[in-house]
């Protein structure tokens, strides 16, 4: 019996000593406690230090540091995880092969955290370089930082592959051959990419502007992507237009108007006298000249003239521009102008607007005139 107990004790000690892959179970438990301790430190660090850092950034006048701090908080919170893995693995005293694997994993985590932080910091930095936006436009800056984020991901992946002994050079060569094959079938993609670069370089339109593409779409530009441009129609439906179509199409940018035009043909009756026509012309011109909502004749062409003799009316041409380019304000000004013209025509000039009509003149009836019926006498 005692011999059996000694054997069981020896088995327990052997299992405890050799544990997992020759590592003492006690050492494994202590390593887990070390890792758990760093997780506790991570929670305390996040609750006090990072919260205080965030509040400190919020007190500054600029919003850039707030965005950078918010972007870097997740990578910073991952640092205690790396420290916990490092110190726990150091305590375990692993063998050469296992230790090399763990060291590569730790180096990979460090590289991942560094490039993760750079990737997240790119977005707030793109909003902070306002001076470059004036030089390169906002859309171009968005493209540059999108490309920068892709480059950060690529370099980070290459660094991690190198850590694990995977040569990047031959891999790039293989990808180059693969890319050449793909490029033959992706000509539209490259056409759209070049079209997008053309749109941004020529500054045809920017996000937030109102554009009209004849026969395609009319609405507000929301985003100029690598392949297509997203335009939100006025009924709120999104339309994705390929950049190659936009680069070759006729695009009207209403947001860059300096004035909005009013062009009307106003017809009055043919019975209107010359004096009445002059009253109408001068009254409309005085309204435009004395109204601050309209641009002056020195800035833009402004005409109020008797223009033509139509089939059923004498027509005035009213051609002028408002100072505002806002559609709602323009509609209000145009409505007031229409009411004023109606008052000028009907009240001041004492005539009326014409409407389409036809007159038929009969000179004589065909054939002989009918005899007059005389009733017989009684």
C-alpha atoms as one frame of an Amber mdcrd trajectory, in Angstrom:
protein
   0.000   0.000   0.000   2.756   2.409   0.933   4.551   1.471  -2.236   1.465
   2.329  -4.307   1.135   5.705  -2.606   4.762   6.440  -3.316   4.206   5.545
  -6.949   1.147   7.857  -7.148   3.089  10.639  -5.494   5.888  10.212  -7.990
   3.395  10.349 -10.864   1.816  13.558  -9.536   5.232  15.147  -9.068   6.268
  14.073 -12.548   3.099  15.505 -14.137   3.446  18.705 -12.094   7.115  19.064
 -13.008   6.911  18.291 -16.691   3.394  19.735 -17.203   2.852  21.087 -20.727
   5.733  20.727 -23.197   8.092  20.133 -20.279   7.070  23.303 -18.436   6.243
  23.084 -14.727   2.510  23.485 -14.060   3.295  25.773 -11.160   5.316  27.988
 -13.497   2.395  28.017 -15.925   0.016  29.118 -13.146   2.405  31.843 -12.008
   2.809  32.995 -15.631  -0.973  33.191 -15.931  -1.094  35.245 -12.733   1.567
  37.578 -14.154  -0.497  38.019 -17.314  -3.667  38.580 -15.248  -1.766  41.198
 -13.220  -0.912  43.115 -16.361  -4.562  42.898 -17.443  -5.469  44.466 -14.099
  -2.850  47.156 -14.672  -4.353  47.684 -18.134  -7.782  48.320 -16.631  -6.424
  50.756 -14.026  -4.280  52.496 -16.651  -7.264  52.872 -18.987  -9.562  54.134
 -16.253  -7.279  56.754 -14.762  -4.354  57.655 -17.028  -6.061  57.475 -20.431
  -9.230  59.129 -19.131  -7.150  61.968 -17.687  -5.242  62.271 -20.972  -8.527
  62.448 -22.888  -9.900  65.141 -20.555  -6.663  67.125 -20.875  -6.913  67.042
 -24.673 -10.565  68.130 -24.507  -9.563  71.328 -22.669  -7.440  72.585 -25.566
  -8.811  75.019 -28.146  -8.094  72.759 -31.118  -9.924  69.513 -31.867  -6.937
  67.886 -33.580  -5.320  66.626 -30.367  -8.686  65.216 -29.226  -8.993  63.170
 -32.407  -5.375  61.974 -32.214  -5.766  60.891 -28.578  -9.030  59.072 -29.364
  -7.337  57.339 -32.286  -4.299  56.221 -30.240  -6.154  55.011 -27.128  -6.934
  51.463 -28.472  -3.270  50.768 -29.485  -2.023  52.178 -26.168  -4.441  49.925
 -24.284  -2.935  46.948 -26.117   0.594  47.669 -24.756  -0.058  46.030 -21.326
  -1.178  42.887 -23.175   2.209  42.723 -24.921   4.038  43.346 -21.629   2.008
  40.625 -19.914   2.852  38.110 -22.651   6.542  39.086 -22.547   7.061  38.813
 -18.773   4.923  35.670 -18.513   6.967  33.956 -21.241  10.215  35.081 -19.636
   9.193  33.460 -16.346   8.374  30.154 -18.052  11.985  29.624 -19.239  10.908
  27.880 -22.418  13.128  25.783 -24.610  14.999  27.169 -27.576  12.387  26.357
 -30.227   9.410  27.430 -28.090  11.221  30.550 -26.923  12.006  31.503 -30.536
   8.343  31.079 -31.494   7.175  33.216 -28.568   9.771  35.909 -29.336   8.615
  36.083 -32.943   5.001  36.325 -31.793   5.908  39.140 -29.395   7.835  41.015
 -32.090   4.855  40.574 -34.420   2.513  42.011 -31.786   4.839  44.988 -31.268
   4.985  45.661 -35.024   1.217  45.245 -35.292   0.641  47.775 -32.485   3.008
  50.345 -34.010   1.446  50.198 -37.482  -2.047  50.004 -35.988  -1.373  53.295
 -34.191  -0.007  54.887 -37.375  -3.021  53.689 -39.366  -5.480  55.112 -36.843
  -3.571  58.402 -36.547  -3.795  59.002 -40.315  -7.489  59.999 -40.170  -7.180
  62.827 -37.614  -3.982  64.040 -39.272  -5.834  64.295 -42.595  -8.294  66.704
 -40.949  -5.495  68.726 -39.388  -3.604  69.761 -42.511  -5.993  72.515 -43.624
  -3.255  74.516 -45.345  -2.542  71.641 -47.728  -6.254  71.430 -48.576  -6.085
  74.938 -50.010  -3.204  73.847 -52.236  -4.283  70.319 -53.212  -8.070  70.408
 -52.520  -9.858  68.366 -49.875 -10.641  65.465 -52.203  -6.969  65.132 -53.191
  -5.961  65.106 -49.511  -8.498  62.352 -48.849  -6.998  60.308 -51.677  -3.451
  60.876 -50.419  -4.299  59.752 -46.886  -6.252  56.757 -48.187  -3.168  55.736
 -50.157  -1.010  56.396 -47.065  -3.196  54.085 -44.978  -2.898  51.361 -47.607
   0.899  51.856 -47.625   1.021  51.592 -43.811  -0.900  48.313 -43.948   1.395
  46.994 -46.679   4.617  47.926 -44.825   3.254  46.538 -41.555   2.369  43.234
 -43.230   5.829  43.094 -44.844   7.539  43.667 -41.476   5.530  40.895 -39.819
   6.266  38.512 -42.706   9.981  39.270 -42.377   9.790  38.495 -38.647   8.517
  35.010 -39.482  11.239  34.505 -42.086   9.093  34.951 -45.164  11.023  36.801
 -47.894   8.988  39.711 -49.228  11.014  40.259 -52.444  10.078  37.003 -54.236
   6.498  37.446 -53.024   6.361  40.921 -54.590   7.778  39.567 -57.841   5.074
  36.927 -57.944   2.429  39.512 -57.152   3.815  41.692 -59.958   3.252  38.927
 -62.501  -0.170  38.271 -61.059  -0.942  42.008 -61.155   0.028  42.223 -64.822
  -2.374  39.417 -65.611  -5.136  41.031 -63.577  -4.496  44.447 -65.181  -5.420
  43.040 -68.587  -8.877  42.244 -67.259  -9.204  45.362 -65.091  -8.894  48.099
 -67.689 -12.154  49.704 -66.566 -10.840  49.919 -63.017  -7.733  51.791 -64.136
  -9.785  54.033 -66.432 -11.965  54.989 -63.488  -8.896  55.552 -61.306  -7.341
  57.870 -63.893 -10.721  59.568 -64.353 -10.903  60.235 -60.616  -7.400  61.713
 -60.628  -8.421  63.941 -63.555 -11.533  65.157 -61.730  -9.566  66.058 -58.608
  -6.629  67.592 -60.488  -8.916  69.800 -62.587 -11.033  70.683 -59.509 -14.277
  70.177 -61.421 -16.257  69.687 -58.231 -15.760  68.909 -54.558 -17.821  66.969
 -51.994 -20.838  69.005 -50.945 -21.330  70.755 -54.295 -24.465  70.572 -56.475
 -23.760  69.247 -59.963 -25.696  68.236 -63.077 -24.399  65.568 -65.449 -26.524
  65.666 -68.603 -28.528  62.485 -68.965 -26.937  60.864 -65.901 -27.658  62.492
 -62.546 -28.287  65.750 -60.724 -27.582  66.116 -57.013 -25.003  66.761 -54.301
 -21.542  65.166 -54.446 -20.877  63.124 -51.299 -17.629  61.285 -52.033 -15.069
  60.974 -54.836 -13.756  57.421 -54.589 -11.042  55.535 -56.427 -13.537  53.924
 -58.796 -16.742  55.960 -58.659 -18.236  59.191 -57.359 -21.233  59.070 -55.029
 -23.896  61.679 -55.866 -26.964  62.077 -53.651 -30.035  63.038 -55.687 -32.573
  65.501 -54.288 -34.932  62.602 -53.537 -32.108  61.286 -51.277 -31.328  58.316
 -53.518 -27.556  57.686 -53.874 -26.128  57.316 -57.378 -22.640  55.889 -57.967
 -21.243  57.234 -61.247 -18.009  55.741 -62.687 -15.224  58.324 -62.680 -14.415
  57.656 -66.339 -17.935  58.807 -67.282 -17.622  61.980 -65.220 -14.208  62.866
 -66.613 -15.553  62.787 -70.192 -19.066  64.161 -69.563 -20.400  67.714 -69.573
 -20.735  68.621 -65.882 -22.562  71.750 -64.687 -21.461  72.864 -61.218 -24.306
  74.960 -59.812 -22.527  75.530 -56.499 -19.979  77.780 -58.206 -22.521  80.179
 -59.689 -21.914  83.820 -58.854 -25.554  84.769 -59.594 -28.823  83.045 -60.519
 -30.583  84.011 -63.732 -34.209  84.959 -64.403 -35.219  84.863 -68.062 -38.874
  85.428 -68.894 -40.971  86.130 -72.000 -43.985  88.198 -70.888 -46.813  88.622
 -73.410 -49.414  91.407 -73.322 -52.481  91.937 -75.488 -52.213  93.500 -78.957
 -54.564  96.286 -77.921 -51.813  97.604 -75.603 -50.695 101.066 -76.720 -47.137
 102.323 -77.157 -47.448 104.420 -74.002 -48.604 101.379 -72.026 -45.682  99.310
 -73.375 -43.267 102.000 -72.222 -44.869 102.109 -68.761 -44.479  98.332 -68.431
 -40.859  98.398 -69.634 -39.832 101.263 -67.337 -41.749  99.856 -64.351 -40.058
  96.450 -64.569 -36.633  98.028 -65.074 -37.139 100.333 -62.078 -38.126  97.366
 -59.918 -34.918  95.503 -60.842 -32.703  98.573 -60.409 -34.099  99.602 -57.009
 -34.272  96.112 -55.502 -31.156  95.039 -53.560 -31.893  91.396 -54.302 -30.891
  91.862 -57.964 -27.374  92.323 -59.323 -26.699  95.642 -61.019 -26.303  96.131
 -64.757 -22.609  96.876 -64.189 -22.064  93.339 -62.836 -24.228  91.253 -65.165
 -26.298  91.756 -68.345 -29.732  93.176 -67.517 -32.426  93.742 -70.160 -36.113
  94.643 -70.224 -37.173  95.165 -73.859 -40.104  94.734 -76.221 -38.784  91.666
 -77.966 -41.216  90.274 -80.520 -44.712  90.276 -82.001 -46.001  86.810 -81.295
 -49.094  85.104 -82.759 -51.390  86.404 -80.038 -49.240  88.764 -77.946 -46.606
  91.472 -77.845 -43.700  89.919 -75.919 -41.251  91.497 -73.477 -37.871  89.897
 -72.778 -36.941  90.145 -69.081 -33.346  89.082 -68.484 -31.701  89.674 -65.094
 -29.747  88.012 -62.256 -30.213  87.754 -58.507 -27.344  88.188 -56.060 -28.171
  85.029 -54.142 -27.440  81.576 -55.518 -29.499  79.787 -52.867 -32.384  78.034
 -54.583 -34.951  78.730 -51.858 -34.095  82.445 -51.648 -34.077  82.665 -55.457
 -37.590  81.194 -55.643 -38.833  83.732 -53.093 -37.293  86.646 -55.012 -38.728
  85.347 -58.276 -42.196  85.044 -56.748 -42.113  88.660 -55.496 -40.890  89.757
 -58.932 -43.772  87.954 -60.670 -46.339  89.629 -58.398 -44.747  93.021 -59.033
 -44.886  92.509 -62.823 -48.575  91.566 -62.620 -49.272  94.778 -60.679 -47.288
  96.867 -63.189 -49.124  95.404 -66.206 -52.649  95.483 -64.821 -52.669  98.444
 -62.383 -50.028 100.890 -63.616 -50.281 100.284 -67.354 -53.992  99.401 -67.377
 -53.657  96.505 -69.832 -53.741  92.723 -69.562 -51.662  89.641 -70.234 -52.277
  87.820 -73.485 -53.273  84.208 -73.833 -53.207  81.975 -76.938 -56.203  82.755
 -79.162 -57.343  82.726 -82.769 -59.623  85.157 -84.614 -61.708  84.170 -87.654
 -62.810  86.898 -90.092 -65.674  86.164 -92.557 -65.945  88.609 -95.499 -68.947
  87.031 -97.253 -70.969  83.849 -97.355 -70.496  81.626-100.421 -73.204  81.728
-103.180 -76.244  84.004-103.487 -77.920  85.477-100.460 -81.077  83.766 -99.312
 -84.415  85.313-100.177 -86.372  87.056 -97.444 -89.516  85.145 -96.540 -92.680
  87.222 -96.858 -95.839  85.601 -95.465 -98.837  85.617 -97.900-101.642  88.102
 -97.369-105.025  87.108 -96.234
